[in-house]
Amino acid sequence: MKKKILIFDLDGVLIDSKENMFLSWKQVQEKHNLKQIKFYDYFKNIGRPFNDILKILGIKKNYLEIKKTYDNESILKINKIKYFSNTIKTLKTLKKKKYILNIVTSKDIYRTKKFLKHNIKLFNFIECAGKDKKGKPNPYKINKIVKSLNVKKSECVYIGDMHVDYITAKNAKIDFIYADWGYGNKFNYKYKCNTIDDLLFLIN
């Protein structure tokens, strides 16, 4: 698999944010009287836009207030987020080898910048959640990056850990690599990496 353009999901691929999500959802449960909706039910749908997850969970109102609660708690508990092992080292090696690194995530740009900090300079394009942007599994964000870079889709690959990431890549008509170290269920994907280091061999 020879690829030039690498597009990464964020949560579950580059950063381990599960504890941060758990604490953020706990605050939502308490503040919005949603204790009946367990974290497991929320977590199995991550990767999709936040409001889409709320709809899937059967929540019908107060989306703006719920998201504000979740996002604020996520920022307060930012110290609970960490990079997966060897992530930055591998990204720097890929950058040095002239791969073009990008991110497509369902997080908003403010929190994404907060999490990435100075490592944001490793990426050419970062597509985040926004009112004018269609979220996964819509291929809008991937297609925008492909168009901005003026490259062929055959040169691109999306690296994700959830099934919605695979569907998004499929909808965008680019290849997909499953990040087995992430949060998703183990489907029989064509391409898979057990650790982020494996990318150095798979796409070479």
N, CA, C and O of each residue as an XYZ file, in Angstrom:
816
protein
N       0.846     -1.194      0.000
C       0.000      0.000      0.000
C       0.881      1.243      0.000
O       1.440      1.609      1.034
N       1.008      1.890     -1.150
C       1.811      3.113     -1.227
C       0.885      4.318     -1.161
O       0.040      4.510     -2.036
N       1.043      5.113     -0.139
C       0.200      6.280      0.061
C       1.060      7.504      0.341
O       2.159      7.400      0.884
N       0.543      8.653     -0.036
C       1.248      9.915      0.165
C       0.526     10.804      1.169
O       1.155     11.523      1.946
N      -0.815     10.744      1.141
C      -1.642     11.599      1.982
C      -2.268     10.769      3.091
O      -3.074      9.879      2.821
N      -1.906     11.052      4.329
C      -2.440     10.318      5.477
C      -3.430     11.219      6.215
O      -3.100     12.339      6.605
N      -4.642     10.710      6.398
C      -5.684     11.452      7.113
C      -6.046     10.657      8.361
O      -6.515      9.524      8.262
N      -5.833     11.239      9.522
C      -6.044     10.555     10.793
C      -7.335     11.001     11.469
O      -7.697     12.177     11.436
N      -8.017     10.046     12.079
C      -9.008     10.371     13.093
C      -8.212     10.804     14.324
O      -7.011     10.549     14.400
N      -8.862     11.451     15.282
C      -8.147     11.948     16.456
C      -8.326     11.040     17.673
O      -7.376     10.389     18.108
N      -9.546     10.997     18.224
C      -9.814     10.178     19.420
C      -9.700      8.699     19.092
O     -10.310      8.220     18.135
N      -8.924      7.979     19.882
C      -8.785      6.547     19.681
C      -7.730      6.170     18.664
O      -7.434      4.991     18.475
N      -7.154      7.183     18.001
C      -6.105      6.922     17.010
C      -4.818      7.653     17.397
O      -3.759      7.036     17.515
N      -4.914      8.949     17.589
C      -3.746      9.720     18.020
C      -3.754      9.962     19.524
O      -2.705      9.918     20.166
N      -4.920     10.214     20.082
C      -5.006     10.490     21.522
C      -5.947      9.513     22.225
O      -6.959      9.080     21.673
N      -5.578      9.185     23.454
C      -6.419      8.348     24.306
C      -7.220      9.280     25.211
O      -6.712      9.793     26.208
N      -8.457      9.485     24.848
C      -9.310     10.451     25.555
C     -10.508      9.792     26.228
O     -11.468     10.477     26.582
N     -10.469      8.492     26.407
C     -11.627      7.781     26.938
C     -12.000      8.254     28.338
O     -13.179      8.455     28.629
N     -11.006      8.433     29.212
C     -11.303      8.881     30.576
C     -11.883     10.291     30.556
O     -12.797     10.599     31.322
N     -11.360     11.140     29.691
C     -11.883     12.493     29.545
C     -13.343     12.458     29.093
O     -14.172     13.209     29.605
N     -13.651     11.592     28.143
C     -15.027     11.445     27.667
C     -15.939     10.938     28.783
O     -17.063     11.415     28.945
N     -15.444      9.971     29.546
C     -16.239      9.400     30.639
C     -16.624     10.481     31.650
O     -17.782     10.571     32.058
N     -15.653     11.295     32.051
C     -15.906     12.346     33.038
C     -16.820     13.433     32.462
O     -17.645     14.003     33.176
N     -16.664     13.713     31.171
C     -17.501     14.722     30.520
C     -18.939     14.245     30.424
O     -19.871     15.012     30.668
N     -19.123     12.974     30.067
C     -20.478     12.425     29.971
C     -21.120     12.311     31.359
O     -22.328     12.499     31.504
N     -20.323     12.008     32.359
C     -20.835     11.942     33.734
C     -21.423     13.285     34.151
O     -22.463     13.342     34.807
N     -20.747     14.364     33.765
C     -21.243     15.699     34.077
C     -22.556     15.977     33.339
O     -23.460     16.608     33.888
N     -22.655     15.507     32.104
C     -23.894     15.641     31.329
C     -25.027     14.886     32.017
O     -26.137     15.402     32.142
N     -24.744     13.663     32.462
C     -25.757     12.855     33.144
C     -26.317     13.576     34.367
O     -27.526     13.610     34.593
N     -25.414     14.145     35.140
C     -25.823     14.778     36.397
C     -26.537     16.111     36.174
O     -27.548     16.392     36.817
N     -26.015     16.921     35.271
C     -26.553     18.260     35.075
C     -27.858     18.273     34.286
O     -28.692     19.160     34.466
N     -28.031     17.268     33.398
C     -29.201     17.274     32.512
C     -30.164     16.106     32.788
O     -31.020     15.780     31.965
N     -30.000     15.488     33.967
C     -30.898     14.408     34.380
C     -30.968     13.289     33.336
O     -32.047     12.878     32.908
N     -29.802     12.818     32.948
C     -29.706     11.769     31.918
C     -28.944     10.542     32.443
O     -28.241      9.865     31.693
N     -29.099     10.276     33.728
C     -28.359      9.164     34.334
C     -28.745      7.814     33.756
O     -28.000      6.843     33.889
N     -29.914      7.747     33.109
C     -30.355      6.484     32.519
C     -29.582      6.144     31.248
O     -29.588      4.996     30.803
N     -28.926      7.131     30.670
C     -28.134      6.886     29.461
C     -26.681      6.715     29.863
O     -25.990      7.685     30.176
N     -26.234      5.491     29.850
C     -24.908      5.141     30.355
C     -23.805      5.578     29.388
O     -24.039      5.800     28.200
N     -22.606      5.693     29.937
C     -21.458      6.087     29.127
C     -21.224      5.108     27.987
O     -20.865      5.509     26.880
N     -21.427      3.828     28.258
C     -21.237      2.810     27.217
C     -22.073      3.123     25.984
O     -21.604      2.990     24.854
N     -23.310      3.539     26.210
C     -24.210      3.845     25.093
C     -23.725      5.050     24.303
O     -23.846      5.092     23.079
N     -23.177      6.024     25.010
C     -22.595      7.184     24.324
C     -21.320      6.791     23.583
O     -21.130      7.138     22.418
N     -20.467      6.073     24.269
C     -19.124      5.785     23.771
C     -19.129      4.934     22.501
O     -18.276      5.124     21.634
N     -20.054      4.019     22.378
C     -20.067      3.144     21.201
C     -20.446      3.894     19.918
O     -20.346      3.348     18.819
N     -20.876      5.135     20.068
C     -21.254      5.946     18.905
C     -20.266      7.068     18.604
O     -20.505      7.873     17.704
N     -19.163      7.133     19.344
C     -18.225      8.228     19.109
C     -17.668      8.154     17.692
O     -17.598      7.090     17.077
N     -17.283      9.305     17.207
C     -16.840      9.419     15.822
C     -17.858     10.175     15.000
O     -17.517     10.863     14.038
N     -19.114     10.039     15.391
C     -20.189     10.785     14.737
C     -20.292     12.178     15.353
O     -19.793     12.396     16.457
N     -20.924     13.119     14.667
C     -21.165     14.437     15.267
C     -21.942     14.302     16.581
O     -22.802     13.433     16.718
N     -21.630     15.167     17.535
C     -22.205     15.075     18.874
C     -23.727     15.058     18.850
O     -24.348     14.233     19.519
N     -24.329     15.957     18.088
C     -25.791     16.017     18.040
C     -26.389     14.756     17.433
O     -27.479     14.339     17.824
N     -25.692     14.148     16.485
C     -26.154     12.883     15.898
C     -26.175     11.777     16.953
O     -27.080     10.943     16.982
N     -25.159     11.789     17.818
C     -25.120     10.789     18.902
C     -26.294     10.991     19.847
O     -26.930     10.025     20.267
N     -26.582     12.242     20.183
C     -27.711     12.531     21.072
C     -29.018     12.026     20.466
O     -29.865     11.484     21.177
N     -29.179     12.199     19.174
C     -30.378     11.713     18.493
C     -30.458     10.188     18.556
O     -31.523      9.627     18.817
N     -29.322      9.520     18.315
C     -29.274      8.061     18.378
C     -29.653      7.573     19.775
O     -30.295      6.534     19.925
N     -29.252      8.326     20.790
C     -29.530      7.966     22.183
C     -30.958      8.292     22.611
O     -31.358      8.000     23.738
N     -31.713      8.891     21.718
C     -33.109      9.192     22.022
C     -33.329     10.507     22.734
O     -34.431     10.776     23.213
N     -32.295     11.333     22.813
C     -32.423     12.656     23.426
C     -32.992     13.599     22.376
O     -32.481     13.664     21.257
N     -34.043     14.329     22.726
C     -34.769     15.099     21.718
C     -34.673     16.613     21.867
O     -35.185     17.347     21.022
N     -34.027     17.089     22.925
C     -33.975     18.539     23.127
C     -32.725     18.942     23.917
O     -31.968     18.098     24.395
N     -32.537     20.251     24.037
C     -31.441     20.836     24.817
C     -30.057     20.466     24.281
O     -29.100     20.370     25.049
N     -29.950     20.260     22.978
C     -28.673     19.850     22.387
C     -27.570     20.865     22.676
O     -26.458     20.484     23.042
N     -27.867     22.146     22.515
C     -26.863     23.184     22.703
C     -26.352     23.213     24.132
O     -25.148     23.331     24.364
N     -27.267     23.105     25.093
C     -26.885     23.131     26.510
C     -26.080     21.893     26.888
O     -25.104     21.984     27.633
N     -26.494     20.732     26.371
C     -25.793     19.483     26.667
C     -24.371     19.522     26.103
O     -23.416     19.125     26.772
N     -24.245     20.002     24.875
C     -22.923     20.078     24.259
C     -22.021     21.050     25.009
O     -20.828     20.797     25.175
N     -22.596     22.164     25.463
C     -21.811     23.130     26.222
C     -21.300     22.508     27.516
O     -20.141     22.704     27.881
N     -22.149     21.763     28.209
C     -21.738     21.073     29.433
C     -20.613     20.090     29.146
O     -19.608     20.059     29.857
N     -20.787     19.289     28.103
C     -19.787     18.274     27.742
C     -18.457     18.930     27.380
O     -17.405     18.523     27.873
N     -18.506     19.937     26.525
C     -17.276     20.584     26.060
C     -16.536     21.282     27.193
O     -15.310     21.208     27.276
N     -17.273     21.957     28.061
C     -16.639     22.654     29.183
C     -15.930     21.676     30.118
O     -14.817     21.935     30.576
N     -16.586     20.551     30.393
C     -15.972     19.543     31.272
C     -14.767     18.910     30.594
O     -13.770     18.599     31.246
N     -14.863     18.723     29.296
C     -13.751     18.157     28.528
C     -12.510     19.038     28.627
O     -11.395     18.536     28.762
N     -12.708     20.344     28.558
C     -11.586     21.281     28.690
C     -11.030     21.264     30.121
O      -9.815     21.275     30.318
N     -11.918     21.238     31.109
C     -11.484     21.213     32.511
C     -10.672     19.958     32.835
O      -9.774     19.993     33.677
N     -10.991     18.862     32.168
C     -10.314     17.586     32.423
C      -9.309     17.237     31.318
O      -9.061     16.063     31.044
N      -8.747     18.247     30.701
C      -7.826     18.031     29.589
C      -6.589     17.234     30.003
O      -5.963     16.571     29.177
N      -6.242     17.306     31.296
C      -5.086     16.558     31.796
C      -5.307     15.051     31.773
O      -4.364     14.287     31.978
N      -6.536     14.613     31.529
C      -6.837     13.184     31.455
C      -6.594     12.626     30.048
O      -6.764     11.429     29.815
N      -6.204     13.480     29.132
C      -5.948     13.044     27.755
C      -4.454     12.851     27.550
O      -3.647     13.655     28.017
N      -4.092     11.795     26.858
C      -2.681     11.540     26.565
C      -2.558     10.955     25.162
O      -3.511     10.392     24.622
N      -1.389     11.095     24.593
C      -1.124     10.470     23.306
C      -0.878      8.982     23.501
O      -0.326      8.561     24.517
N      -1.289      8.198     22.527
C      -0.947      6.780     22.552
C       0.571      6.630     22.395
O       1.251      7.521     21.887
N       1.070      5.502     22.836
C       2.509      5.230     22.811
C       3.107      5.411     21.414
O       2.575      4.897     20.429
N       4.203      6.138     21.344
C       4.989      6.365     20.115
C       4.282      7.212     19.061
O       4.751      7.300     17.926
N       3.158      7.835     19.422
C       2.402      8.596     18.427
C       3.209      9.748     17.850
O       3.368      9.840     16.632
N       3.715     10.618     18.693
C       4.431     11.800     18.207
C       5.710     11.400     17.483
O       6.043     11.975     16.447
N       6.417     10.435     18.013
C       7.646      9.958     17.366
C       7.351      9.445     15.961
O       8.079      9.753     15.018
N       6.278      8.659     15.822
C       5.914      8.112     14.512
C       5.463      9.207     13.558
O       5.836      9.197     12.385
N       4.663     10.155     14.048
C       4.212     11.260     13.204
C       5.390     12.081     12.695
O       5.409     12.479     11.530
N       6.363     12.335     13.546
C       7.543     13.099     13.142
C       8.356     12.335     12.097
O       8.904     12.931     11.170
N       8.429     11.021     12.254
C       9.142     10.200     11.270
C       8.425     10.234      9.928
O       9.062     10.356      8.882
N       7.098     10.126      9.959
C       6.305     10.188      8.727
C       6.479     11.550      8.049
O       6.617     11.628      6.828
N       6.472     12.608      8.841
C       6.656     13.960      8.309
C       8.033     14.093      7.652
O       8.172     14.682      6.579
N       9.025     13.545      8.305
C      10.393     13.593      7.783
C      10.513     12.835      6.459
O      11.316     13.188      5.595
N       9.697     11.788      6.318
C       9.704     10.993      5.093
C       8.813     11.601      4.003
O       8.568     10.981      2.969
N       8.334     12.825      4.254
C       7.569     13.605      3.272
C       6.125     13.150      3.084
O       5.504     13.482      2.074
N       5.582     12.396      4.038
C       4.145     12.114      4.007
C       3.403     13.383      4.434
O       3.887     14.145      5.271
N       2.243     13.593      3.858
C       1.431     14.764      4.199
C       0.369     14.333      5.201
O      -0.504     13.525      4.884
N       0.447     14.875      6.408
C      -0.406     14.450      7.522
C      -1.582     15.414      7.702
O      -1.430     16.632      7.605
N      -2.746     14.843      7.963
C      -3.972     15.617      8.127
C      -4.851     14.954      9.185
O      -4.610     13.812      9.577
N      -5.869     15.678      9.640
C      -6.809     15.146     10.630
C      -8.235     15.426     10.184
O      -8.544     16.521      9.715
N      -9.096     14.437     10.330
C     -10.548     14.611     10.217
C     -11.159     14.087     11.502
O     -11.057     12.898     11.801
N     -11.795     14.969     12.265
C     -12.330     14.592     13.572
C     -13.704     15.217     13.791
O     -14.064     16.198     13.141
N     -14.455     14.640     14.706
C     -15.764     15.191     15.070
C     -15.656     16.189     16.214
O     -16.664     16.743     16.654
N     -14.429     16.424     16.702
C     -14.223     17.431     17.735
C     -14.258     18.832     17.120
O     -13.981     19.004     15.933
N     -14.600     19.824     17.938
C     -14.547     21.197     17.473
C     -13.095     21.669     17.429
O     -12.219     21.076     18.058
N     -12.858     22.728     16.690
C     -11.493     23.207     16.465
C     -10.848     23.712     17.750
O      -9.640     23.558     17.929
N     -11.634     24.318     18.658
C     -11.070     24.852     19.896
C     -10.459     23.745     20.745
O      -9.313     23.855     21.181
N     -11.223     22.671     20.982
C     -10.697     21.577     21.806
C      -9.579     20.829     21.095
O      -8.629     20.370     21.729
N      -9.693     20.709     19.781
C      -8.645     20.023     19.021
C      -7.314     20.748     19.164
O      -6.282     20.110     19.373
N      -7.327     22.061     19.056
C      -6.106     22.844     19.225
C      -5.564     22.738     20.644
O      -4.354     22.670     20.856
N      -6.480     22.724     21.616
C      -6.077     22.588     23.014
C      -5.351     21.269     23.256
O      -4.359     21.220     23.983
N      -5.856     20.200     22.638
C      -5.284     18.880     22.834
C      -3.942     18.733     22.112
O      -2.990     18.185     22.668
N      -3.875     19.219     20.888
C      -2.674     19.036     20.071
C      -1.530     19.952     20.496
O      -0.362     19.576     20.403
N      -1.867     21.150     20.962
C      -0.868     22.147     21.363
C       0.139     22.380     20.231
O      -0.263     22.562     19.082
N       1.431     22.376     20.538
C       2.443     22.688     19.521
C       2.562     21.606     18.448
O       3.142     21.846     17.389
N       2.022     20.426     18.714
C       2.098     19.351     17.717
C       1.173     19.597     16.526
O       1.200     18.849     15.549
N       0.367     20.631     16.609
C      -0.532     20.956     15.506
C       0.249     21.267     14.229
O      -0.277     21.128     13.125
N       1.494     21.684     14.383
C       2.318     22.041     13.216
C       2.693     20.823     12.368
O       3.198     20.977     11.256
N       2.451     19.624     12.879
C       2.742     18.411     12.114
C       1.735     18.179     10.995
O       1.987     17.384     10.089
N       0.597     18.867     11.049
C      -0.505     18.581     10.131
C      -0.735     19.724      9.142
O      -0.686     20.902      9.494
N      -0.985     19.332      7.896
C      -1.279     20.325      6.853
C      -2.697     20.877      6.982
O      -2.910     22.089      6.973
N      -3.670     19.954      7.102
C      -5.067     20.360      7.224
C      -5.715     19.615      8.377
O      -5.472     18.426      8.579
N      -6.546     20.332      9.132
C      -7.314     19.740     10.226
C      -8.773     20.132     10.030
O      -9.131     21.308     10.106
N      -9.604     19.134      9.779
C     -11.035     19.363      9.568
C     -11.797     18.909     10.816
O     -11.769     17.734     11.180
N     -12.469     19.846     11.453
C     -13.178     19.586     12.706
C     -14.681     19.789     12.541
O     -15.161     20.152     11.467
N     -15.400     19.552     13.613
C     -16.842     19.775     13.613
C     -17.130     21.263     13.474
O     -16.377     22.102     13.968
N     -18.221     21.577     12.800
C     -18.631     22.967     12.628
C     -20.043     23.021     12.079
O     -20.517     22.063     11.469
N     -20.708     24.130     12.294
C     -22.102     24.263     11.871
C     -22.270     24.099     10.364
O     -23.295     23.602      9.897
N     -21.260     24.520      9.609
C     -21.366     24.471      8.152
C     -20.701     23.238      7.547
O     -20.541     23.136      6.331
N     -20.312     22.296      8.423
C     -19.600     21.110      7.945
C     -20.389     19.841      8.253
O     -20.852     19.643      9.376
N     -20.532     19.007      7.270
C     -21.229     17.737      7.459
C     -20.275     16.732      8.101
O     -19.128     16.590      7.677
N     -20.771     16.031      9.141
C     -19.926     15.100      9.877
C     -19.980     13.684      9.334
O     -20.748     13.375      8.423
N     -19.151     12.833      9.913
C     -19.116     11.427      9.525
C     -20.501     10.782      9.702
O     -21.222     11.105     10.646
N     -20.859      9.884      8.805
C     -20.086      9.264      7.723
C     -20.092     10.029      6.411
O     -19.669      9.493      5.387
N     -20.563     11.273      6.418
C     -20.504     12.081      5.204
C     -19.029     12.336      4.846
O     -18.234     12.649      5.732
N     -18.659     12.210      3.587
C     -17.246     12.352      3.185
C     -16.785     13.789      2.973
O     -15.676     14.017      2.489
N     -17.618     14.752      3.326
C     -17.331     16.158      3.036
C     -15.925     16.581      3.477
O     -15.191     17.182      2.692
N     -15.547     16.279      4.704
C     -14.272     16.759      5.245
C     -13.079     16.121      4.551
O     -12.083     16.791      4.279
N     -13.177     14.829      4.262
C     -12.097     14.166      3.530
C     -11.991     14.740      2.122
O     -10.896     15.030      1.640
N     -13.120     14.899      1.477
C     -13.115     15.444      0.121
C     -12.536     16.860      0.084
O     -11.865     17.237     -0.876
N     -12.797     17.632      1.125
C     -12.271     18.992      1.198
C     -10.744     18.983      1.262
O     -10.081     19.796      0.617
N     -10.199     18.059      2.042
C      -8.735     17.943      2.140
C      -8.141     17.507      0.808
O      -7.143     18.068      0.357
N      -8.752     16.510      0.179
C      -8.271     16.022     -1.115
C      -8.258     17.154     -2.141
O      -7.302     17.308     -2.900
N      -9.319     17.931     -2.152
C      -9.421     19.047     -3.091
C      -8.394     20.136     -2.769
O      -7.771     20.690     -3.674
N      -8.221     20.440     -1.489
C      -7.275     21.478     -1.083
C      -5.842     21.117     -1.440
O      -5.051     21.986     -1.807
N      -5.508     19.834     -1.332
C      -4.159     19.364     -1.647
C      -3.968     19.101     -3.136
O      -2.844     18.943     -3.612
N      -5.095     19.057     -3.872
C      -5.056     18.799     -5.316
C      -4.314     17.491     -5.621
O      -3.371     17.461     -6.412
N      -4.768     16.411     -4.968
C      -4.145     15.102     -5.137
C      -5.180     14.082     -5.602
O      -6.382     14.344     -5.579
N      -4.702     12.932     -6.017
C      -5.588     11.847     -6.424
C      -6.056     11.083     -5.189
O      -5.313     10.948     -4.216
N      -7.269     10.592     -5.233
C      -7.797      9.835     -4.096
C      -7.037      8.526     -3.885
O      -6.995      7.994     -2.775
N      -6.447      8.021     -4.943
C      -5.658      6.788     -4.827
C      -4.403      6.997     -3.981
O      -3.794      6.029     -3.526
N      -4.014      8.257     -3.767
C      -2.840      8.580     -2.960
C      -3.185      8.740     -1.482
O      -2.297      8.901     -0.645
N      -4.485      8.696     -1.165
C      -4.952      9.031      0.180
C      -5.423      7.807      0.955
O      -5.868      6.817      0.373
N      -5.316      7.894      2.279
C      -5.852      6.853      3.148
C      -6.329      7.495      4.449
O      -5.715      8.434      4.955
N      -7.431      6.973      4.976
C      -7.958      7.446      6.264
C      -7.666      6.403      7.314
O      -7.967      5.225      7.120
N      -7.080      6.820      8.433
C      -6.746      5.913      9.535
C      -7.713      6.185     10.675
O      -7.708      7.273     11.250
N      -8.547      5.199     11.005
C      -9.555      5.368     12.042
C      -9.757      4.110     12.860
O      -9.231      3.049     12.523
N     -10.526      4.227     13.944
C     -10.716      3.085     14.845
C     -12.173      2.684     15.012
O     -12.460      1.697     15.689
N     -13.097      3.423     14.413
C     -14.517      3.098     14.542
C     -15.087      2.723     13.174
O     -14.558      3.120     12.136
N     -16.175      1.951     13.192
C     -16.759      1.520     11.924
C     -17.256      2.713     11.108
O     -17.244      2.672      9.878
N     -17.689      3.765     11.784
C     -18.132      4.962     11.066
C     -16.974      5.594     10.298
O     -17.194      6.249      9.280
N     -15.740      5.402     10.777
C     -14.572      5.895     10.046
C     -14.401      5.134      8.735
O     -14.106      5.720      7.693
N     -14.590      3.832      8.807
C     -14.510      2.999      7.601
C     -15.568      3.420      6.583
O     -15.275      3.547      5.394
N     -16.794      3.634      7.051
C     -17.883      4.046      6.154
C     -17.578      5.410      5.536
O     -17.868      5.646      4.364
N     -16.995      6.301      6.329
C     -16.632      7.624      5.830
C     -15.597      7.526      4.719
O     -15.720      8.180      3.684
N     -14.571      6.701      4.942
C     -13.543      6.496      3.914
C     -14.143      5.886      2.654
O     -13.810      6.284      1.537
N     -15.021      4.926      2.847
C     -15.685      4.273      1.718
C     -16.522      5.276      0.934
O     -16.509      5.270     -0.297
N     -17.247      6.136      1.641
C     -18.064      7.157      0.984
C     -17.206      8.165      0.221
O     -17.624      8.716     -0.798
N     -15.992      8.393      0.740
C     -15.066      9.321      0.084
C     -14.287      8.648     -1.043
O     -13.568      9.302     -1.797
N     -14.445      7.325     -1.143
C     -13.755      6.539     -2.179
C     -12.236      6.582     -2.010
O     -11.488      6.711     -2.979
N     -11.798      6.470     -0.738
C     -10.362      6.315     -0.463
C     -10.181      5.070      0.407
O     -11.143      4.561      0.983
N      -8.945      4.589      0.495
C      -8.657      3.413      1.304
C      -8.745      3.742      2.796
O      -8.693      4.901      3.207
N      -8.879      2.677      3.584
C      -9.032      2.813      5.035
C      -8.070      1.869      5.733
O      -7.904      0.721      5.320
N      -7.440      2.353      6.788
C      -6.618      1.508      7.664
C      -7.245      1.517      9.051
O      -7.476      2.575      9.637
N      -7.512      0.337      9.559
C      -8.115      0.212     10.887
C      -7.041      0.283     11.963
O      -6.071     -0.473     11.928
N      -7.214      1.195     12.923
C      -6.295      1.343     14.056
C      -6.726      0.394     15.166
O      -7.636      0.698     15.937
N      -6.075     -0.741     15.238
C      -6.494     -1.801     16.157
C      -6.257     -1.440     17.621
O      -6.802     -2.090     18.512
N      -5.455     -0.417     17.879
C      -5.196      0.003     19.262
C      -6.292      0.917     19.804
O      -6.269      1.292     20.977
N      -7.238      1.270     18.959
C      -8.265      2.232     19.342
C      -9.457      1.633     20.052
O      -9.332      0.621     20.743
N     -10.628      2.261     19.885
C     -11.800      1.948     20.680
C     -12.831      1.058     19.986
O     -13.771      0.594     20.632
N     -12.677      0.816     18.706
C     -13.725      0.148     17.951
C     -13.769     -1.357     18.113
O     -12.884     -1.968     18.712
N     -14.836     -1.945     17.555
C     -14.961     -3.397     17.511
C     -14.088     -3.957     16.398
O     -13.766     -3.250     15.443
N     -13.708     -5.205     16.516
C     -12.751     -5.808     15.588
C     -13.466     -6.391     14.375
O     -13.863     -7.556     14.376
N     -13.623     -5.574     13.346
C     -14.178     -6.070     12.088
C     -13.041     -6.602     11.217
O     -11.866     -6.362     11.496
N     -13.397     -7.308     10.184
C     -12.399     -7.885      9.287
C     -12.070     -6.891      8.171
O     -12.479     -7.075      7.025
N     -11.335     -5.845      8.515
C     -10.963     -4.834      7.540
C      -9.793     -5.322      6.680
O      -8.989     -6.148      7.111
N      -9.719     -4.803      5.476
C      -8.669     -5.222      4.543
C      -7.286     -4.846      5.053
O      -6.350     -5.640      4.974
N      -7.161     -3.614      5.584
C      -5.885     -3.140      6.093
C      -6.021     -2.815      7.581
O      -7.000     -2.206      8.014
N      -5.018     -3.235      8.352
C      -5.071     -3.043      9.798
C      -3.671     -2.850     10.343
O      -2.718     -3.466      9.866
N      -3.549     -1.989     11.346
C      -2.292     -1.808     12.071
C      -2.533     -2.103     13.546
O      -3.508     -1.632     14.130
N      -1.645     -2.878     14.137
C      -1.768     -3.180     15.564
C      -1.273     -2.027     16.429
O      -1.780     -1.814     17.530
N      -0.292     -1.289     15.940
C       0.228     -0.099     16.613
C       0.465      0.975     15.555
O       0.542      0.669     14.365
N       0.579      2.212     15.978
C       0.795      3.282     15.018
C       2.129      3.128     14.299
O       2.281      3.581     13.164
N       3.092      2.494     14.951
C       4.393      2.257     14.320
C       4.269      1.425     13.044
O       5.070      1.569     12.121
N       3.259      0.554     13.002
C       3.080     -0.325     11.845
C       2.823      0.450     10.554
O       3.047     -0.069      9.460
N       2.354      1.691     10.681
C       2.109      2.503      9.498
C       3.382      2.682      8.667
O       3.327      2.769      7.441
N       4.509      2.736      9.342
C       5.780      2.953      8.660
C       6.096      1.824      7.679
O       6.836      2.013      6.714
N       5.530      0.662      7.941
C       5.771     -0.493      7.069
C       4.635     -0.685      6.066
O       4.871     -1.054      4.915
N       3.401     -0.433      6.508
C       2.232     -0.720      5.664
C       2.140      0.222      4.479
O       1.764     -0.208      3.388
N       2.473      1.497      4.657
C       2.281      2.465      3.579
C       3.561      2.754      2.814
O       3.568      3.613      1.932
N       4.620      2.070      3.127
C       5.916      2.322      2.501
C       5.934      1.853      1.043
O       6.951      1.989      0.363
